[in-house]
C-alpha cells in the first residue's frame, strides 16, 4: 500500500490507503494545539492517564510480559460514547473535526484520543491492532516530529512529522512505536464514520 502525500478532495478519499497531508493546520492553530498537548502553557494543564500496556496483555507472549517496561503509554480521552469526555475537547473539535466535515469525509464522530508514547533507547514497535471491530475511518494527527512512526501490516510506514494528518482505514492492522530522539511521541487519534 503506497501512501498518498496530497491534499485530497472529498471525492478522492476512499480510505483504502493512507492519505498524508502535511501542514494540515495554519501555524497559529497548530501551535495552540501543540502547546496544550505538550503542556507548555503554564495556565492550562493537559493530563495523560497511564496504561501499563499499549497492547492487551493477553496478546503479549511470556517473554514480553517479563520485560515490558517500554510497553506503556499515556492517553487523554477527549471524546467518546457520543460526548466530550474532557473540557479540552473543544479546540480539537473546532480546529480539526470541523475540517473533516468541510472535506465531507465524516458523518459521525466516534472518538478523539490524545496519545503519548515515551522515549526509549531503541525504537520499540507495539503489536499490530485494529481500532474497532467494525468498519470506521481514522485520522492520526502528529503533534511533534520524531523518529517514531505508524506502520501497517504490509510494511508501509508513516513518519511522525509535526502538523501532519494521516487519513487511513483503522480496520487495517497497524501499530505505533516509541521514539529515540524526543521526550516522547505525541499524536491525536480520531475515529469516525
C-alpha positions as CSV (number, residue, x, y, z in Angstrom):
1,X,0.0,0.0,0.0
2,X,1.5,3.3,-1.1
3,X,0.6,6.4,1.0
4,X,-0.6,9.4,-1.0
5,X,1.1,12.7,0.0
6,X,-1.6,15.1,-1.1
7,X,-4.3,17.4,-0.1
8,X,-7.2,15.2,-1.2
9,X,-10.5,16.4,-2.4
10,X,-13.6,14.8,-0.8
11,X,-14.1,12.6,-3.8
12,X,-10.6,11.3,-3.7
13,X,-10.6,10.0,-0.1
14,X,-11.6,6.3,-0.1
15,X,-9.5,5.3,2.9
16,X,-8.1,2.2,1.2
17,X,-4.6,3.5,1.5
18,X,-3.2,6.3,3.8
19,X,-3.6,9.9,2.7
20,X,-0.9,12.1,4.2
21,X,-1.4,15.9,4.5
22,X,1.5,18.0,5.7
23,X,0.9,21.4,7.3
24,X,-2.7,20.4,7.9
25,X,-3.4,23.4,10.2
26,X,-2.3,27.0,9.9
27,X,0.8,27.6,12.1
28,X,-1.1,29.6,14.8
29,X,-3.8,26.9,15.1
30,X,-1.2,24.1,15.2
31,X,0.8,25.9,17.9
32,X,-2.3,26.3,20.1
33,X,-2.8,22.5,20.0
34,X,0.9,21.6,20.3
35,X,1.5,23.9,23.3
36,X,-1.6,22.5,25.0
37,X,-0.8,18.8,24.4
38,X,2.9,19.2,25.3
39,X,2.0,21.1,28.5
40,X,3.9,24.2,27.5
41,X,1.1,26.6,28.7
42,X,1.6,27.4,32.4
43,X,-2.0,28.4,32.8
44,X,-3.5,25.2,31.4
45,X,-2.9,21.5,32.3
46,X,-3.3,18.6,29.9
47,X,-3.0,15.4,31.8
48,X,-2.4,11.9,30.5
49,X,-3.7,8.7,32.1
50,X,-1.0,6.0,32.1
51,X,-1.7,2.5,30.8
52,X,0.6,-0.4,31.6
53,X,0.3,-1.9,28.1
54,X,-0.1,-0.4,24.6
55,X,-1.4,-3.8,23.5
56,X,-3.6,-6.0,25.6
57,X,-1.5,-8.2,28.0
58,X,-3.4,-11.2,26.6
59,X,-1.7,-10.6,23.2
60,X,1.8,-10.5,24.6
61,X,4.0,-13.5,25.0
62,X,5.5,-14.5,28.3
63,X,8.9,-13.0,27.4
64,X,7.3,-9.7,26.6
65,X,5.4,-9.7,29.9
66,X,8.6,-10.1,31.9
67,X,10.4,-7.3,30.1
68,X,7.7,-4.8,29.3
69,X,8.9,-1.6,30.9
70,X,8.8,0.2,27.5
71,X,5.3,-1.1,26.5
72,X,3.3,1.7,28.2
73,X,1.7,4.9,27.1
74,X,-0.4,7.8,28.2
75,X,-3.8,8.8,26.9
76,X,-6.2,11.7,27.3
77,X,-9.7,10.8,26.1
78,X,-11.3,13.9,24.6
79,X,-14.5,12.4,23.0
80,X,-16.1,9.0,23.4
81,X,-19.5,7.5,23.6
82,X,-21.1,10.3,21.6
83,X,-20.0,13.0,24.0
84,X,-17.0,15.1,25.1
85,X,-15.1,13.4,27.9
86,X,-12.7,16.3,28.6
87,X,-13.0,20.0,29.0
88,X,-10.2,20.3,26.4
89,X,-12.3,18.7,23.6
90,X,-13.5,22.0,22.1
91,X,-10.2,23.1,20.5
92,X,-9.8,19.7,18.7
93,X,-13.3,19.7,17.5
94,X,-13.3,23.3,16.3
95,X,-9.9,23.2,14.6
96,X,-9.8,19.6,13.2
97,X,-13.1,17.8,13.2
98,X,-14.8,20.8,11.6
99,X,-12.3,20.5,8.8
100,X,-13.3,16.8,8.3
101,X,-16.9,18.0,7.9
102,X,-15.7,20.6,5.4
103,X,-13.9,17.8,3.5
104,X,-17.1,15.8,3.6
105,X,-15.4,12.7,4.9
106,X,-17.2,12.3,8.2
107,X,-20.8,11.6,9.2
108,X,-20.5,10.8,12.9
109,X,-17.6,11.2,15.4
110,X,-16.7,8.1,17.4
111,X,-13.6,9.1,19.4
112,X,-10.9,11.6,19.8
113,X,-7.9,10.4,21.9
114,X,-4.5,12.0,22.6
115,X,-1.6,9.6,22.9
116,X,1.8,9.9,24.4
117,X,4.5,7.2,23.7
118,X,7.7,7.5,25.8
119,X,11.3,7.9,24.7
120,X,13.2,4.6,24.6
121,X,16.8,3.9,23.8
122,X,15.9,2.0,20.7
123,X,12.7,2.2,18.6
124,X,10.2,-0.3,20.1
125,X,7.3,-1.4,18.0
126,X,3.9,-2.3,19.6
127,X,1.7,-5.1,18.4
128,X,-0.5,-4.7,15.3
129,X,-4.1,-3.9,16.1
130,X,-7.3,-2.6,14.6
131,X,-9.0,0.3,16.4
132,X,-12.5,-1.2,16.4
133,X,-14.0,-4.5,15.3
134,X,-16.3,-2.7,12.9
135,X,-15.9,-0.5,9.8
136,X,-14.8,3.1,10.6
137,X,-12.5,5.8,9.3
138,X,-9.4,7.1,11.1
139,X,-7.1,10.1,11.2
140,X,-3.9,10.5,13.1
141,X,-2.5,14.0,13.8
142,X,1.1,14.2,14.7
143,X,1.9,16.8,17.4
144,X,5.7,16.6,17.2
145,X,8.4,15.5,14.8
146,X,10.4,12.4,15.9
147,X,11.7,9.1,14.6
148,X,8.6,7.3,15.7
149,X,6.1,6.1,13.1
150,X,2.9,4.3,12.4
151,X,3.4,1.0,10.5
152,X,0.8,-1.0,8.6
153,X,0.9,-4.8,8.3
154,X,2.2,-4.6,4.7
155,X,5.3,-2.7,5.9
156,X,4.1,0.8,4.9
157,X,5.5,3.3,7.4
158,X,4.2,6.9,8.0
159,X,6.7,9.0,9.9
160,X,5.7,11.3,12.8
161,X,6.0,14.8,11.5
162,X,4.6,17.8,13.4
163,X,1.3,19.1,11.9
164,X,0.9,16.0,9.7
165,X,-2.5,14.5,9.3
166,X,-2.9,10.9,8.1
167,X,-6.3,9.6,7.0
168,X,-6.5,5.9,6.9
169,X,-8.6,2.8,7.4
170,X,-8.1,1.8,11.1
171,X,-9.6,-1.6,10.5
172,X,-6.4,-2.5,8.6
173,X,-3.9,-3.8,11.2
174,X,-1.4,-1.1,12.2
175,X,0.9,-0.3,15.1
176,X,2.6,2.5,16.9
177,X,6.2,2.9,18.1
178,X,8.2,4.7,20.7
179,X,10.8,7.4,19.8
180,X,14.5,7.7,20.4
181,X,15.1,11.3,19.6
182,X,12.4,13.2,21.5
183,X,11.0,13.2,25.1
184,X,8.0,11.3,23.7
185,X,5.8,10.9,20.6
186,X,2.6,12.9,20.8
187,X,-0.4,12.4,18.5
188,X,-4.2,12.7,18.3
189,X,-6.3,9.7,17.1
190,X,-9.7,10.3,15.5
191,X,-12.2,7.6,14.7
192,X,-15.4,8.4,12.8
193,X,-17.9,7.1,10.2
